[in-house]
Amino acid sequence: MRRDGIRVNLFRVGHVWHYRFQLEGARVQRSTRETDRQRAAQVAERAFRHAKLWARNGKAIPTLRQLVEQWITIHAPTASKAHVKVVETFGRLHLYEIGDALIDELSTDRVELARVRHLETHAPVSANQWLKVMRLLCNWAVRRGILPAMPFHLRGLKVQKKPRAILPVKLAQDWLAAIDEREGERDAVRTAVRLMLGLGLRESETISARWEWLDVERRIYTPGRTKGREADPIPVPGWLLDYLMPKRLPAGQILVKPNGKPYAAGFTRTAMLAANQAVGAPHITAHRLRGTFATLLSESGVPVQSIQRALRHKNLTTTAAYLEVNMDTVAQGQRHIAEKIGFGLHPPTSGAPMANEAA
């Protein structure tokens, strides 16, 4: 068949029809996934029409693979490296059979089948992350006017939540001492873990931390490079200020290599894992140190809205996910409620005598 003077060839591989055409010097060849020639011709015609529009104005319907490339090109200069890496990995390893599908040809069935493929080699929590990236890309296409609406509707899988580690208060001093002993005179990791524990900074925010963002008189630190582009001041606790003052410079990066280059992502991980093993702490990482900061604030009575501001989260739900439940505080609250209601003291479940009985 011919479209605008360009021949679109249909041919079969086994029982499935494929199409092939050339447009502006580029050869396009894909499967229609159809065994019926008439339906295959419709798929080929639509693919040619989209390709032609794309060549003219850049706003035609791209394939999922092309959409990934566009997203990375546009967001790489401004998004965090970790965020870009997630999308890049998705596009490189996890497109499966839908990678060369035009995104308006995506459907709930096709996306669900691709997720099934992902689950063959990955855990359900990874499949939910995969679906999250799919939604991110398609919602971006909707906002740009490439798609009229989301082409699929699929819920995430229910995943059994696991308790996440926080650094126990009773181990904190020994844990920091283990970090210091391992690092010796190398100051970067020692300072970074204290910035994370004391201010709730992300590891990336410790890498970019600068002395001029520390206001000693007001005892606040205002991160100048953050994931969400916020510039909210954070109170600096006295113990952290005492640690930083002997190292303080008028300006410049707080953490810097001898050669002047910044540290790479993950530079604190090895020291943290070694400290965990040395003192018997749970699996503390940079992310869980930030979670420890949030949880300890919550246990100290800080409202969740204030914790959200300190963590620089746009969504309160994100903040809530950082907070681990402390059943000791729940039990204490239950006792206060009982006293207010007038229930009084109840005998311990262990069978020990009540105070008046012991007397």
C-alpha positions, 0 to 999 in steps of 0.5 A: 500500500502507498501513503503520500507517495511512500510505500508501506510494505506488509510482510509476514514473519511466521503467522504475524504481519510486520510493516516497513517504510522509509521516512526522511531517510530513516527506516522504520520496521516493526511488528503489528502483532496481528495475524489478520492482514486487514487489522495489520494494515490498519496498524501499519497505516496508523504507525506511518501517520504518527511517524510522519507527524513526528517528523514534521513537528515533533509532537506526534505519538512516540514509542515508549522507548522514544518517550523515555529518551525524550524525558531523559533529554529534557529532565537530565539538566534539572532532575536529580541524578537518582531520578534520571537513573531510575528512568534510564534503567527502566528504558534500558532494561525493562521495556519488554514487548511494549518498548516499540509500541506507540504510546497511544497503543498502550492499553491496560492489558498490554501494560499488565502483561509487561508487568507480568514479565517483570515479575518473572525476575523481580519482586512485587515491590519492584513491579510497583516501582516499574508501574510508577515509572510508566505512570510518570512517563505517560502523565508527562506525555498527557501534560505535553499534549501528546496523549489526550489521557492516560492510556491504561489504568492499573493498580499497584500490587499489594505488598507486605510491608517490612519494618524499616531500620532506624538507629536506636538511640542507645547505640547512636554514640557508639555508632558514630564512634565506630564511624570515626574510628574507621574513617580516622582523619578522613573527615567527609563521611564523619561530617556527612553522617552527622549532617544527616542525623542532625538535620535530616539531609539527604546524602546528595544534600551533604555532598552539595552542602556549603558553609555560607548556608550555615547561619551561626548567629541564628543557628539555622542551615538552609540547603541551597540545592535540594531535590524539590528546589526548596530553600527552607531553613532547618534549626541546627542542634547545639551538638552539631553546631559544636562539631562544625564550628572548629571546621568552619570556613567563610565559604565553600563546600563543607565536604570536599575531596583533596583534589577539589572534586565532589564526592560521588553518591553512596560515598557513606555506605561502606562506613555505615555498614561497617559501623552497623556490624561493629555495634550491632545496629540494624541496616542503617543507610543514608536513607534510613538515617534520614528516617531516623531523624524523622522518627525521633522528631515524631517521638519527641512530639513534633507535629507531622506537618513540621516534620514534613517541612524539615524533610522538605516533602511536598506531600504529607503522605511521603513524610508519613512513610518515613515515620516508624511506629514506636509502640512504647509511645502508643502504650504511654498514650493509652495510659494517659487516655485511661487516666483521663477517662478515670479507668485507673490502674489495671493489674499487669498481665504478668500476674504481679500484684498491684501496688496496694496489694503489695502494700 
